[in-house]
Amino acid sequence: SLDRPDCTTLSEFGTEIGLQKSSAILALYEAGHMRATGLYNPKTRRTGLYVTDEDRQLFHARFTTLKLLSSVAEMGGHSLGRKLTAFGVQRFAPDGQDFGSIYLLENAHDALKRIVSR
């Protein structure tokens, strides 16, 4: 059958987690910080980058985003971003690279618990 692969494209995954505004998700992948899987799409006759369930689990074990944190904290992204900064939590930006509103999970998790408990 000419169905596309049964997983999310890298671009769709970026939108889902709140990194849709730029090429942040592709930059994160190209810099080797996250995994995506090249799969052939018979409809387009091209190989594209897809996020499998395993790729997704690996991402969520290491990273979180402002969009994901906002839904947990039930707080708007801008105010949560300011609070994270106030707690000393910096965006994930090795070597000054801008990957958007993405954080190492371990850094954001403790701060989020303190922010939500207030």
Salt bridges, closest charged atoms under 4 A:
GLU12 OE1 - ARG4 NH2 2.95
GLU16 OE2 - ARG56 NH1 2.35
GLU54 OE1 - ARG35 NH2 3.47
ASP55 OD1 - ARG35 NE 2.57
ASP110 OD1 - LYS113 NZ 3.83
